[in-house]
Amino acid sequence: MLKRGDRISILPQYRNPGEEQFIWVVAGDEEKGRVDISPLNSGLSFIPIETVPAYMVKAKRTDSGRKISIFEGPLKGLRKKLS
């Protein structure tokens, strides 16, 4: 289950050209097979939120298998953008 703040990647078959350049994060907890996602480094003055089916994305994980969150570790400075 994806939670707010989890780093994700959009699976290649669902990705639009150029989207691999963005830092994608879950903006709202997964619910009923859907999840709200946002690119944090889009350069826009507002953060766009897109709702997609959960099967289109996967959580980024550390080498030990733990999900990466912007609320912990070196990425916690990004959480202000998501608030």
C-alpha positions in Angstrom: 0.0 0.0 0.0 1.4 3.4 -1.0 1.3 6.2 1.6 1.6 9.9 1.4 5.3 10.9 1.1 6.5 7.6 -0.5 8.9 8.1 -3.4 7.6 6.3 -6.5 8.4 5.8 -10.2 5.9 5.5 -13.0 6.3 2.2 -14.8 7.9 2.7 -18.2 4.8 1.5 -20.2 2.7 4.2 -18.6 5.3 7.0 -18.6 5.0 10.0 -20.9 8.3 11.2 -22.5 10.3 13.3 -20.1 8.6 12.1 -16.9 11.6 10.1 -15.9 13.3 13.3 -15.0 11.0 14.2 -12.2 11.1 13.2 -8.5 7.6 11.6 -8.1 6.0 11.3 -4.8 2.6 10.0 -3.4 0.5 13.1 -2.5 -2.4 11.1 -1.0 -2.6 7.6 0.4 -3.6 4.8 -2.0 -7.4 4.2 -1.8 -9.6 1.9 -3.8 -6.8 1.1 -6.2 -6.0 4.7 -7.0 -3.3 7.0 -5.8 -2.6 10.8 -6.1 0.9 11.5 -7.3 3.0 14.7 -7.9 6.3 15.7 -9.4 8.2 17.7 -6.9 10.8 19.2 -9.3 8.5 20.4 -12.1 9.6 24.0 -11.8 6.0 25.2 -11.5 4.8 27.6 -8.8 2.2 25.0 -7.8 2.5 21.3 -7.4 0.2 19.4 -9.9 -1.6 16.4 -8.5 -2.6 13.5 -10.7 -4.8 10.5 -9.7 -3.7 7.3 -11.4 -4.4 3.6 -10.9 -2.0 2.2 -8.4 -0.7 -0.5 -10.8 0.9 2.3 -12.9 3.5 3.1 -10.2 5.9 1.3 -7.9 7.5 2.4 -4.7 11.2 3.2 -4.8 13.1 1.1 -2.3 16.5 1.1 -0.6 18.9 -1.8 -1.2 17.5 -3.4 2.0 13.9 -3.3 0.5 12.6 -0.5 2.7 10.3 2.1 0.9 11.8 5.6 0.5 9.8 8.5 2.0 10.3 12.2 1.7 9.4 12.5 5.4 12.5 10.6 6.5 16.2 10.6 5.7 18.0 12.9 3.2 14.8 13.8 1.3 12.9 15.2 4.3 13.6 18.8 3.1 11.2 18.1 0.2 8.2 17.6 2.5 7.5 21.3 2.6 6.6 21.2 -1.1 4.0 18.5 -0.5 2.3 20.2 2.5 
